[in-house]
Amino acid sequence: MNEYKASKEAFVSGMTGSTIFHVNLISSVALASIALYSALRTRVCRADIPFVFSWMILVLPLILSMTLFADNPVLLVVILLVPTILVCLRAPRLGATIPLAGASQGSAKSPPAEPKYEFNSNLAPLPALTTYRAHMMLMTVLGILAVDFPVFPRSLAKCESYGVSLMDLGVGSFVFSNGVVSAIPLIKYPRYLQAPLFPKLCAVVQKTLPIIALGVIRVLLVKGTEYPEHETEYGTHWNFFITLALLPVFQVLLHPLIYDVLSRDVPLSCLGAGFGLLQQLALSKLGLKEYVKTAPRINLISANKEGIASLLGYLSIHTLGISIGTIVLPPLPSYFRRQFVEGFRSMDLDRPRWIDKTAIELASYSIVWWAVFGLTRLIGMDEGVSRQTANFPYVMWITAFNTSFILAYVVLDMIFYPLPVPKPKITSPPSPASRYYSPTPTPPPSPIYTPPLLEAINKNSLLLFLLANVGTGLVNVSMQTMYAETATSMGVLTLYALAFCCVAWALRQTRVWRL
């Protein structure tokens, strides 16, 4: 067992990664699969596509993208897009069979003249965000097991110190995605930022205690069973569960700072990027990078130096995710910032959203973040992208990628579920807040349809992620994955993915646990 453990640790160590372009191509398979599904749903099937066929269209391509087609993901994208195009060209669009958000609500009410502090408790659903989160979760839970098999290319495994890979992307995307949904309470009630700190802190700690407990249990099981571990990933005792649990706590502690920044009319994205720059300053100028590289593991802090040193970088990603959440979740992308300009005026949050405005805002942020990331490469910031220390290039890569892919899912929804958008019409004189919001007619209702399988995965994503980690451990202790043949590897991964989706499907009627 000790010999196999050493070989397994060597199997996942010392990786230098792939390229940004290659990782993007593999990830684009998810977009091609949802395009095919949407084409079939809007032009062939009047009812929901059955579970098995949904799994084959939405999940199986993701398995293939990181295994058999990993070296040629373009071919897999073409295989998915060819039938998509043929269906779109040959089959007429079916009549409206998809429920519409706000279809029975009539026109949304205009904001009242006097400020109010009671906010609608509902947010109109954004199918693109649900699809993005579910696909991100699928890529993550498939990757954590696939990496243990030789059919998974070593270039896609987590990099040792510097480099980009699919696994490095998954970790950061998970944090970013959680940040996006963490914006929900802030959007529903912006004054939540000013609420007493201690009760909020107690509430969030109570929610995260189970995750911390799971992190501790994982450490005990790994140490007690001689399970192969990669010490330079997070440290001797630290793991991703601990990082994931601490970020919401830090977010609450930063509420006074977030409120101060927003009240000064400074975008929340600037604060998130500022955390990333502080992380880079600590790495490059304050000796943190050398400490991570060379410090001996002589105490609890140095033993877990990677996990502790990367916390500020992951907080930056989390905050930037919140920033994007305040843009894509409200009916108007300017809604959240507008509250701090107009004095927290009430507006129905479940009114139909202006999806075209959301897409334009996301496109602008995507360009900015990719440009900043390109600048970090151009000036040679640090030694490259580092997931290990969550440096600024890594923060910008994760933010640019996820913002772009959320935009891509939004665009796909606009293509397959198009609705006319009325021309803006000013009905009142311009005001200082008009740069955030101009009075316009209420847009038509937007489609709320999301593939039921992806909606089920998104509904209990955190619980499913924990179960996937348990399943990964069970597979690894029951077989020597490192020596598995291609056919065996694919068989195990397929059954694992099917079991994961079956559990998600069985729990689709209820939300078991939410962070």
Secondary structure, DSSP 8 states (H G I E B T S, - for coil): -HHHHHHHHHHTSS---B-HHHHHHHHHHHHHHHHHHHHHHHHT-SS---HHHHHHHHTHHHHHHTTTTTT-HHHHHHHHHHHHHHHHHHS------S-BTTTTT-S-----SS------S-----HHHHHHHHHHHHHHHHHHHHTTSTTS-GGGS--SSS-B-HHHHHHHHHHHHHHHHHTHHHHH-GGGGGS-HHHHHHHHHHHHHHHHHHHHHHHHHHHHHT----HHHH-SS--HHHHHHHHHHHHHHTHHHHHHHHHTT--HHHHHHHHHHHHHHHHHTSSHHHHHHH----SHHHHTHHHHHTHHHHHHHHHHHHHHHHHHSSSSTTHHHHHHHHTS----TTS---HHHHHHHHHHHHHHHHHHHHHHHHTT-TTS--TTTT-HHHHHHHHHHHHHHHHHHHHHHHHHS----------S---GGGGT----------B----HHHHHHHHTHHHHHHHHHHHHHHHHHHS-GGG--HHHHHHHHHHHHHHHHHHHHHTTTS-----
